Amino acid sequence: MEKIYNPQNIEQTLYQRWEKKGYFKPHGDTSKESFCIIIPPPNVTGSLHMGHAFQQTIMDILIRYQRMQGKNTLWQVGTDHAGIATQMIVERKIAAEEGKTRHDYGRNSFIDKIWQWKKISGSNITCQMRRLGNSVDWDRERFTMDDGFSNSVTEVFMRLYEENLIYRGKRLVNWDPKLCTAISDLEVQHREIKGYMWYIRYLLADGEKTTDGKDYIVIATTRPETMFGDTGVAVNPTDIRYKNLRGKFVLIPLIGRRIPIIIDEYAEINKGTGCVKITPAHDFNDYKVARRHLLPMINILTLNGNIRNEAEILDTYGKETNIYNKDIPEQFHGMERFVFRRAVIKSCKDCGLLIKIKTHYFTVPYGDRSGVVIEPMLTYQWFVRAAPLAQRAIEAVKQRKIKFVPQQYENMYYSWMGDIQDWCISRQLWWGHRIPVWYNKEGNIFLGRNEEEARYKNNLGTNIELKQDDNVLDTWFSSSLWSFSTLGWPAKTEDLKIFHPTNVLISGFDIIFFWIARMIMLTMYLVKDKYGKPQIPFKTVYLTGLIRDDEGRKMSKSKGNILDPLDMIDGISLQKLIEKRTNNMMQPQIADKIIQCTKKQFPEGIKAHGTDALRFTLAALSSTSRDINWDMKRLKGYRNFCNKLWNASRFIIMNTKDKDCGLNNRSMVMSLADRWILSKLNQTIQVYRTALDNYRFDLAANILYEFTWNQFCNWYLEFTKPIMKNSSEAEMRGTRYTLITTLEVLLRIAHPIIPYITETIWQIIKNLKGINADTIMLQKFPEYNSAQIDEKSLIDLEWIKQIAIAVRNTRSELNITPNKLLDLLLRVCRDTVQKQVQENIDFIKTLANLKSITILSNKEKGPLSITKLVEGAELLFPMSDLFDKYAELNRLRKEIAKVENEINRVKTRLYQKALINRMPQNIITKELEKLNYYTETRIKLIEQKDIITAI
């Protein structure tokens, strides 16, 4: 082994060897239990972020753990075509490099351009996944636009359409005016902004008056630009101010459209003026109100967010109607929506209809890709009737066929599924699965896998012109088929038979509805077992929390607090980190903010920690909490853990290589320490496996840390040093055997969490142990065996450890050097303690560096001593000849005076108002920490002085 642990020297070479050897593949023995995990397909455009690293680390821990139990394991890998993101990247690329748009290319040529980009750049994230150590079967890698997957998407669409579960209709959707496509709720970012509330006068029609004699009511709105689309005004049924106006009418400002006043609890008495304008074609809540009251809908916006020349008038169900005039004043035609807002406000003000303007904070939806404000828009889209699919999916969870971990997420699942709405599955893009529907000139719909099939199924001759639907399917639709399409569905493949339903899905709680619930619905509708019963897609759903920064903030580019897992692995300088974070930041003020944030977070950049340390940290952080704060200190601590394991292994190899380790059946004597560590190891196996079986990766990581660092390295290796020096050959043989046996088992235990370092060390240990095998990942995972527990050794050694700790504490308190031999007297001893001392007296003396151990009778007081208590005995340390009492007291007085000077210095700084007002908050915090440290130190020194004074 190299003297210094350097993960950069071992990780990538080792992964390449694993992949080349095919260790990640299923072993194919169908007589053994199968175990399958499907990876949530990351976007092909993306790069590895902490959320990916977190979830994929957990998946890899599970798959390695199950593989080592001999199961036929498959971790199914693949990527998502990411419709919007991919199209945007390629559009920007051709604009920057060629000055062209996709329309210059045309649909087919532009899609060819995307495939070219995918071939060159689309594998970036899969390369990064290899850096994490993901033991996926790369030969089975899938892409949601590959031929097989595309065929299954088309098959699903056709089946659902033919069974009346897919339809085309005009409904309100999230619309991105920049990208000109519908988007899902998950692609909408809600930002709180400072805006305005405008109070506008709506005149009452037909000469009506309010109870206080006014001929108008006041509407408070944050979106005056939509008022030309108003079809009603709602007031609360309990609002006495407007009781006499029920069933009456108002006139829309500037255009005079006559619309009804309706009664609905949606209007809140204490919010605004109590009157709410209802604009069903441009607001989701208003849309629901309109459906309740059968109000018509008026669309005033074009698809790119400009004012139409003529309004689009529709009835409650989306059909065109002439109930209202379509006219929009000519001066507003073609105006951009926010320019129109200012124009409307000015016109209202000029007409005396604007009463007042108030500053108002409210939430505005933005497109996460385009960065523009999202408009609710009435458009023709394709929808899945979700309600008929939902009940079966709800029952699967209620009947515990599918289990959520943590279980409380079931409530979120039931909440969404119980109020499920039809699912918009169409997108106005070029990149994606094109909808397999054709139209004739009359707009009739013809379904087919291709145009030829559409013609054949519907007896359409070549003389009839057909045009395919321009829309593509939402990526959430295709990814909802992931669990079974990746295994070959609709064909009845052997993989589908062996690995479906899959065992565990690991994902974020934020996509329970967008992906997980939809997978359950579609899988149970489309996939049947050999008895014709619906199959579930997975048996367990393990939901992770959201990784936040060390201050609990969500990571985002605009905040400059995003962490790249590869930076944690490889390290990065401060300057390169700043350059990376400010790349493409056009606004100087945002870039400056990011620079300051980065300097505060990482004043010296990020040091290299290696993959194993990162994986260990992520495992240790994987609590059941919804929010998980990243902690660089823990990453550093687990890097130290890997270094500790490396150094301990070097010590063991140096003491066992080319020596008799008891593997040739020669007699050996197992010391108390040997029997103890083997028992502790066996106990660790039991609790560690229980933690992994229950998806408590945080507990597993802590169990592994505790045993390795404290029990094995700190205690047992110290126990072995005197044995290796002064014992018989049979005893040394027993200890060598225990050293390599414990280490080899420990490496197998730790391998799922820290695969690189364990494989590297195991390749050396296997030769010492006489193991003829290629890789640790295919070795048997250790099993608990109650017969291997030596209860007496556990009791005896734990008591001896108390002795050692008491001696060490006494030396520390009295500033006695570790190499000075001490006399130890034991008093008030139980019989069991006397027996423990007699059986292990030489071991205790060596361990605690004692000159002698004397057991006093219970009546003997003994000499003047320092007294410590352990279970079953009093420990006495005679003070004669240990140290010069008065010299020690003099030293302590000087130390106390020095600390008191520091306390006074810090207090002086903190109590000067002029100084503290100029002092940055982080400096104040550091000074307070110093004050706390010095105060605690003073207390301890005084306690120590009092102890010695009393001697």
N, C-alpha and C positions, 0 to 999 in steps of 0.2 A: 504493500500500500504506500501511496505517496504520503509524505510526512504531513503536508498541509491539505486540508479538505478544500478542494476547489471544484464546485459543481460544473463550472464552464468546461472543465476538461473531460467530463464523463457523460453529460446528459444527452447531447445531440447524437453523438456516436452510438451510444447505447440504444437510443430510440430507433435509429436507422437499422440496427442489428435486429431488434425485436420485430420491426415491421417486415424486414426482409425474410426472417425465419418463419413468419406466419403465425406467431404466437397468439395474435389477437383473434384469430378465426375460431368459429365453433369447432369442437373436436369431432362432431358428427356422429357420436355414439348415441343413437336415439333410445337405447335402453336406460340411459342416464337422464335424470331430470334436466329439463331445459330452463334457461333463464334469459330473458330478453329485455333490453331497454332500448327505446327509440329516443334519439336525441331531438330536442326541439330544434327544428332546422334554422340555423342562423341565416341572416340575409347574405346573399352572395356578394353584396356590395360592402359588407361590413368589415370591421376589424374587431379583434378580441377586446371586450371591456370586462370590468370586474364582475358584472352579472354573469357573463358567459363563463368566466374563470370559476366563479363560485359554484354554479350549477354543474358544470362539466367535471369539476373536481369531485363533487359528491357522486356523480354518475360513475366516474372511473373507480372511486373507492368501492362502490357496490359491485361493479362488474368484476374487478380483480378479486374481491372477497368471494364472490360466487364461483368464479373460475377456479380458485384454489380449493373449492369444495368439490371439484370434479364435475360440476354441471356443464352441460352443453350450452355455452354462453354466447350470446350475440349482442353486441352493442351496435345498433343500426345507425349509420351516420348519413348525413346529407345536408344540402343547403336549399334555401328557398329562393325563388327567382326575384322576389322583392319588386313587384311591378312598378310602383311609383319611383322608388329610390333608384333602381337600375336605369329606367328611362331618363330620369333627370340627369344622372351622371353622364350618360352617352350624349344627351342633348347638349350639355355644357361642354363636353369634349369637342364635338364637331363645331360648336359655335366658336370656341376659343382657337381651335386649330385650323378651321376651314371657313369660318364666317357663314356657316350654313345652319338651317333648321331641319328638323325631321321632314318637314313638308317638301323641302328641296330634294330629299332622297325618295320620298314615297314610302308607303307602309312596308312593303316587302324588303326593299333595300335597306331601310332603317333597321328593321329587325335583324338582317344579316350583319349590320354594323354592331348591333348589341351582342350577337353571338361571337363576333371577333373579339370584342372587349372582354367577354366572359372567358374566352379561351386564354387570354393573356393575363388579365388582372383578377378574374373572378375566384381564383383559388387562394387568395391571400389569407382568408380566415382559416382555411383548412390547414395551411402551413403553420399558422399560429397555434391551432389546436394541437398539432404535433408537439409543439414546444411545451405544452402543458402536460404531456405524457399520456394523452388520451389513448386507451387501448381499444380503439374501434376497428372494425373490419373494413379497411379502406377499399378492398376489392368489391364491396357491396355498396359503395358510396352512391347515393341517389341525388337527383336534382329535380325539383318540382316541374321542370320543363323538359325532362328527358322523354324519349318516345314512349316508354312504358308507362310513365306517370301521366303523360298527356292523354294516353288512351284511356286510362282509368278515370280521369277527370271527365272526359267526354261521356264515358259510359254512365257515370253517376248522374250527370246533368240529364241525360236522355231518360234514365229510369225515373228520376224525380219528376221530370216534366210530364212524362206519359202517365204517371200516377197522380197527376194534379197537385204535386207538391212544389212545383216551380211555376211562377206566372210572371207576366209582364204588366206593370201598372205605373200610373203616375202618382207618385207620393213624395212626401217631404223627406229630403236627405241632407246630410252634411255635404256642402258643395264648396270646392276650392276654386275660386274665380281665376287664380293664376294658372293652376294646372288644368282647369276645366274638367274636373272629374269629381265623382262622388268619392268620399273617403269614410272610413269607419270611425267610430267614437274614439278608438285607441290612437288614431292618428291626429286627434285634436288636442291641442294644449290649451288649458284654461289659465289665462293670466289676469291677475288683478291689476287694473289700471286706474289712473285718475282721469276722470272725464267730466261730463256735465249732464245734468237733468234739466231738460227744457220743459217749461210749463206753457202749454198752448191752449188757446180758447177755441172750443168746438161749439158753434152756434146750434141752439135747439131748433128743430124744424117745426113747422105748423104753428108758430106763435106760442109754443109752450114756454113755461117759466119754471124755475126751480122753486123750492119752498121759501127761499129768501128773495124771490122776485127777479132773479137774473135770467136773461134769455140765452145763457150759455153754461156749459160745464167746462172744467179745466182738466186737461189730460197732462200728466207728467210722464215724459218718455225720455229714454236715452237714445232712441233710434227714430228721430223725426223723419229721416229719409224714407221710411217705409209707410208713411201715413197714406200715400196714394193707394196702398194695398189694403187699407182698413175695410173690414166688412161688418164691424160691430163694435160696440162699446159695452164693457161688462161692469156691473156694480154688484156689490154684495147684497144678498137678500135681507140681511139684518141692518143695512145702512139706511137709517131714517132720513138722511139728507136727500136721498134720491128716490124715496118711496113713491112719490107721485109721477116719476118718470118711467116706471116700468111699462114696457111695450111702446114707448115713444121713440122718436127718431132724432138724430143729430146730423149736421152737415159737415163733411170733411173740409177743412180749410183749403182754400185756393182752387178747389175743383167742384165743391158743392155737392158731392155725392151724398145721397140720403141713405143712412145706415141705421139699423135698429139699436136700441139700448136693451141689453139682455141681462138677466139675473143669473149670476154664477158665483160660487164661493171662491173661484180663482182670484177674484178681486178682493184684496184685503183692505179692510176699513182704515187701518192705521198706516197704510203704505201709500206714499204719494198723496194724491187727492181722493183716493178711493175709487176713481174711474180708470179703467184700463182699456186702451184701444186694442182691438183684436185684429191681427194681421196674419191670417192662417197660412198664407203662402210664403211667409218669411219668418216664422217663429214656431218652434216645436210645441211649446205650451199652448200658444194660440190655435195651433192646428188641432189639438185635442179638444179645446173649447168649441171650435167650429164644428167638429164632428158631433159633439153633444147637442148642439143647437141647430144643426143642418144649415150652417152659414156657407155661402159661396166663398171661393178663394180667388184672389186677384194677384197675379204675378206681374211685377213691374220691372224686373231686372232681366237683362240678358245673361247668358252663361258666363261672361267675363266680368260681370258685376257692374255693367253700365245700365242707364235708364232706357227702357224700350221706347220705341216710337208709339206703340200701341200696347195697352195692357192686355194680358191674357186672362180671360174671364172663365172660370171653371166652377162647376157645382161642387157640392161637398165630396163627391166621389171621384173627382178629377176629370169629368167630362165637360167639354166646351159648352158654354151657355151664353145667351145674350141678355141675361138678367140685368147687367149693367152696361153702361157706355164704356168703350175701350179707350176713349180719348185721354191723352196725357198732354198738358200744355207744351207747345212746340219749343219754347225756350229751354226746356229741360231735356229734350231728346238727346240721347247719346252721352249724357254727362256721366262721368265716373261717380260711383255711389257716394263717396265722401265729399266730392265737389258738390254733388247734388244736395247733400246734407246742408252745407253752408248756404247754398242758394235758397233752399226751402226756408231755413231760419231767417234769412234776410227778407224774403218775401212776406213771411208771417209778421216780421217786425214792421215792415213797411205798411202792412194792412192793419196794424194794431192788434194782431192776434197773439203775439208773443208777450206773455205776462212777466216772466222772470226766468233767470238761468241760475242754477245752483251747482257748485262743485259736488261731484259724486264719485265714489269709488265703487267699481263694479267689475264683474268677471267677463272677459271677452274671449271667445274661442279663436285660436289661431291654428293654421295648418302646420304640423310639425316639420313638414318638408319644405313648403313654400314660404312659410313665415308671414302669410297674409291672413287677414280676418276671414273666417269661414262664414258662409251664408247658408242658412237653411233654404233649400231651393226645391221647387216642384219640378221634377223631371221624370221622364219615363225610365224606369229601371227594371231589372230582373230581381225577383224576390223568392225566397224559400218560405213556404208556410211552416213556421217553426213549431207552432202549438201541437200539431199532430205527432211531431217527433219527440216532444219534450217529456211526455208522461212516462214513457218507457225508460228514458234516461234518468228521470227522478226516482223511479222505483228501484233502479239498479243500485243507487246510493242508499236509499232507505233500507233495502234488503241486505246491505253490507256486501254486495257483490263487488262493489268498488268502494274502497276505503280512502278517506282523506286523512293525511297526516300533515299538520295537526288537525284534529277532528273539527275544531271550531270553524274551519273554512267551509264545512258542509252548509252552514247557515247562509253564507254568502251565495253558495251554489243554489240553494233552494229559493232564495230571495229573487235571484235573477230568473231562474227557470219558471218560477210561479207566475211571473208577470212578463212572459216572453213575448216579443213582438216579431213580426215577419222580418226576415233577414235580407238586406240588400246585398246582392252578390255580384252586381255588375260594376265595371269601372270603365271610364271613358279614356282608355289608354290603347297603345299599340302593342306593348310588350306584356304578354300574358297568354292564358288559354282563351282563345277566341271562342265566343259563344256559338255552339253548333246549330244555328238557326238561320234560315234563309227567308227572304220576303219577295213576293211578287209585287207588281206595280200597285196592286190594290191594298198592299200591306198585310196580306194573309201570311201566316207563319207556317213554315215547313221545317221539320226536324230531321237531322241526319248527321252521321259521323263525318260526312263530307258532302259536297254538292251532288255527286253522283247518287249517293244513297238517298238524299232528300228527294231527288227527282224520281228515283225508282220506287220509293215507298209511297209516293203521292201521285204516281202515274203522270208525271209532268214531262212533256216533251222538250226537246232542245230549243224549240221555238219560243218557249216561255222564258222571259228574262227573270233571273233570280239574283238577289244581292244578299250577301251574308251580313249578319248583324256586325256592326263595327265595334261593339263593346267586347271587353275581355272579362274574365271572371276574377273576382277579388282573390288576392293571395290567401286570405283566411279560408276561402272555400276549398282551394286545392290542398292547403296544409291540413285541413280537417280530415283528409283522407289518409294522412301520413302513416298511421299505425298499420293499416292493412295494404295500402297500395305499394309501400316499400317492399312488402313481402310477396308481391306478384299478383295481387287481386286485379282483375276479376277471375284470372285463371286459378284453378284449385291446385296451387303449388305445394310442394313438400315443405317449403319454408313456412307457408301460411299454416299448414297443419301442425308443424313442430313449435313455432314461436308465437303463434297468436291464440288467445290474447296475450299481450306482452305483460311483463310482471310489474314494472314500476314506471311511472311517468314522473319526471322531476322538472318542475317548471315554477314560474313566478305566480304569486297569487293574483297579480294584476291582469292575467289573461285567462282566468277561470272561465269567463263567459266567452271571450273572443275565440278561444282555441279549444280549451279542454272540454267544455260543455258541448260544443259543436262536434268535436270528435266523438264523444259518447253518443250523441243523437244519430249521427250519420252511420257510425259503425254498427250500432244496434239495429238500424233500419236495413243496412245493406249486407252485412256479413252474418251468416248463419253457421252453426256448428253442424255436425253430421246428423243430428236429430232434427234439424230445421229450426232450432231455437236461436234467438238473437245472441250474438257474441258481444261481449264488452271489449273495449280496446286495450284496457289495462286493469290490473287488479288493485293497484295502489297508486294514489296520487300524492306525491310528497311535494309540498309547496314551500318554497324558500322565501325568506324575507328580502327586503331591498337593501343592497349595500349602499350606505351613505358615507360621507367623509367623516373625519375624526370629530367634527363639530356637530354631526347629525344632520347636515344639509344634503339634499339630493344632489348627486353629481351632475353637472351640466357644463357644456362648453363655454357658455356665457359667464359662468362663475369662475372658470379656470380651475376647477377642483377635480376634474376627471382624472382617474388613475388608470394607466395602461399596465396590465399585468406583466407585459414583457419588460417594462421599466423596472418592476419589482424584481424580475428574474435576472436581467442583464445589467441593471444599473444605468444611470444617465446623469450627465452633468447638469448643473443648474441652467447654464446657458442654452444647452440643447433642449432642455425641458421647457424653457420659456419660449424658444422658437417653435417648438412643436405645438404648444398650447395656443399661441397667438397666430398661428398659420391661418390665413384667410379671414382674420378678424379685421373687417374694413373700418370699423369705428374706433378711432384712437382712444376714446375714453374707456371703451370695453377692454381694449388691449392693455391699457395702463392698469386697470383693475386686476386683470389676470396676472400681470407681471408681479404686482404687489402681493397678491394671494399666493403665488408660487414661491416667492422669496420668503414669505412667512412660513409656508408649509415645509419647504425644503431648502434652507439657506445654504446647504452644502451639496445640493443635488440628492440623488438617490443612489445608495450603494447597491452593488449586486448581492442578491441573497440566494439565488438559485430557485429552481422549480419546486424542490421538495419543501423548502421553508415556506414558500407561498402556499402550497397545497396544505401544509400542516396548519397554517394560520387560518385559511378559509374553512377547514374542517372544524377547528376550534371555535370559530365564530358562528358556526351554523346552529344557532339556538332556534327556539320556536317563535322568536319575536318577529314581528312584521318589519321592523327597522333594525338594521345591524350596522353599527358604526365601525368603520375601518380603523385599525390601530397599528401604526408603524412600529410601535414599541414591541408589540407581540410578534410582528414579522421578524424583527431583530432577535427577539428571544428564541424563536423557533429556528432561526439560522444558527444561533448558539447551541441549540439542542442537537442539530445535525452535526455540528462540530464536536460536541461532547460524545455522540455515538461513534463518530469517526475515530477520535482519540482513544476511546475505550476499546474499540475493535483492534486498533494498532497495539495497544497494551496486551490484549489477549493473544494476538497472533505472535507477538514477540516472546510470550511466555509458553506457547504451546507448539510452535513450529519446530519440526524435527525432534520433538520430544514424545515420550510415551503418554498418550492421552486416554489410556484405558479402553481402546477400541479393539484390542486383541485378546479380550477376555482374561487378561491378567488381573489378579486380585487388586482391589483398591479400597481405601478407607474413605468414607464420605464424612467430612467434618460437619459440625453443627451448622456452620455457615453454608455449606453445600446443600445440606438437607433443607435449610431455611429458604434459600433463594429458589430452589426447585419447587418448593411448596408455594412460595409467593408467585412464581411464574404461572403455576397452574391456576391459582386463584385469579390472576390477571386475565388469563385466557377466558375464564368463565364470564367475568363482568364485561370484558371487552367485546366478546361475541354478543352478549345480551344487548349492549349498547348499539352495535351495528345492526342487529336483527330488528331493533326498534327505531331505527333511523335517527338515533341520537349520536350524530357524528361528533358533536362537541364533547359529549361525555367520553366517547371512545378516544378522542385526541387527548383529553386530560388524563385518562387512565394510562395511556401509552406513555405520556410525559412523566407521570408520577413514578411508574415502575422503572422506566429507563434511567431517568436522571437521579431519582432519590434512592430507590431500593438497589438497583443494579450497579450504577456507577458510583454513587456517593458512599454506599455502605458495603455492598458485597465485594467490589474490587479492593476496597481497603481491607476487608476481612482476609482476602486471599494473600496479601503481600507478606504477612508474617508466616503464613503456611508455606508459601513458595520458598522461603528462606531457611526455615528451621525445622521442617517436619520430615517425616520418613518418606521414602519413595512411594509407598502405597498411599499415603495421605496426599502427596503432591499429585500423584496420578489421579486420585479422586477429584481434586480441585481442578486439574487441567480438563478432565472430562466434563465437569460441571460448567467450567468457563465456556468451552466451545459449544456444549449442548444448549446452555441458556442463551448464548448469543445467536445461535442458528435458529432456535425457536422464536426468539425476539425479532429477528429479521423477517421471518415469515409473518409474524403478527403485524409488524409495522409496514410491510410491503404495500398493502392497498393505499395507505396514506402517503408514504414517502418511497415511491418505487425505485428511483434512481440510486440513491445511496444504499438502499438495502440490497439491490441486485449487485452493485459493485462489490460490497463487502462479502456478500454470500458467495460470489464466484471464488473467493479465496478460502472462506470457511468450509465450503463444501469439500474441498480437497483434504483439509484437516479432519473433517468428519467422515471422510470416505464415501461421500454421496456421488453417485454417477448420474448426473442430470445436467441439462443444458441451461435451465433458467429457473429462478426462484418462483416466477409467476405461475408455473405449472406444478409446483410442489403442493403438497396437502396442507391445508390451513390447520393450525394446531387445534386440538379438541381438549376439552376439560375432562379430567379423569379423577374422580374423588379418591381413588385408591392411591394416588400419588401425593396426597396431602399428609404431611408429617406434622400432626398437631403439636407434639411436644417441642419440636424445633421452632415452630412459630411462636409458642409461648415463651420459651427460654430465650430466644434471641431478641425478641421484642423487649424483654426485661433487661437484657444486657445492653441494648441500645439506650435504655433510660440511664443506665450507669454511665455510659460513655458521654451522653449529652450533659449529664450533671457535672462530670469532670471538666468537660470543655467549657461549660458556663462558668464554673468556678475559676478556671484559669483566666477567662476573659475578664471577669469582674475584678479579679485581683491583679491583673496584668502579669500573670505568671507565664513564662515562656513555655511553648508546647513540649520542648525536649527535656524539661526538668521533671525528674521522677517524683511522684507524690506517694505518700502513704495514705491508704484508705481504711477507715474503720467502719464496720457495719454494726448497727445496734437495733434492738427491737425487731429482730428478723423472724419472719415466719419460717416454718420448717421447710416449705417448698423453696424459699429463697436460699436457705443454707445449702440445700441440695444442689440448686442451680449454681451457686458459687463454687462449691466443692468440685462439681463435675467439669466446670469450665474456667477454673481459676487462672490457668496460664493464658488462656485466650483473652480473658477480661483484662489481665495485667498488660498484655501486649497491646490490645486495642486501645486502652485508655492511658497507656504509658505510665503505669503504676509501679512503684518499688515493692509494695507489699499490700496484701489485703488481709485484714484481721477481723474476725467475727467476735464481738463482745457479747458477754452475757447481758441479759436485759437489765440487770442491776447495776452494771458498770456505767459510770458517767463518762469515763474517758478524759483525755486532756482537753485543754481549751482548743476549740475547733470551729470551723465553718460547717454548718449543718444544711444538708439538702435532703428532701424527701423523695423517695421513689416508692412504687407500689410494693408494700410488704417489708419495708426497711427504712432506717434512717442512715444517711451517709455522713460520716464525720471526716473532715480534712484537718488534721492537727496543724496548727499554725506555726509551731516552732520551726525555725530555720527555713521557712518558706520565702520570706522576704524581710527587708528592713522596714518595720512599721513606720518609723518616723520619716525615713526618706520617701516612702510612698505617699504619706500624708502631705509632705512638702510638695511633691510633684503634683498631686491632685489640687492643692491650693492654687498653684501657678496656672494649671489648666482652667480652673474655675474663673480666675481673674481674667484670663485671656478671653474666655467665652463671654464674660460679663461686659468686657470692653466692646466686643462685637455687637452685643445686644444694644448697648447704649448708642453705638455709631448708627445702627439701622434705625433705631427709634428717633434719633435726631433728624435723620433725613425725612422720615415719614411725618414727623410732627411740624416741619417747617412748611407753612401754607404756601408761601411764595414758590418754594421749590417743588412741592407736590403738584401744584396747579400746572406746572410746565412739564411734569414727568409723564411720559407715555404710560398707558394702562399696563402694557406687558412688563415694563420696568417696575411698576408698583407691585404687580403680582409677584415678581421675582424677589423683591425686597421683603414682602410679607412671608414668602416661603422661607427666606433666610432667617427671619425673626423667629418663625416657628421652629426651625431646625435648631438654632442656637439655644432657644428656651428649653427644648426637650433635652438637649445635650447637657445643659447646666443641671437639670433635675437629676439626670443619671449620675453625673459626677458627684453631686452632693450625696446621693444615696450610697455611692461607693465609698465616699469619705466617712460617712456615718458608720458603715459596716466595719471599716478598718479601725476607726476610733474606738469602737466597742470591744475590740479584741484585747 
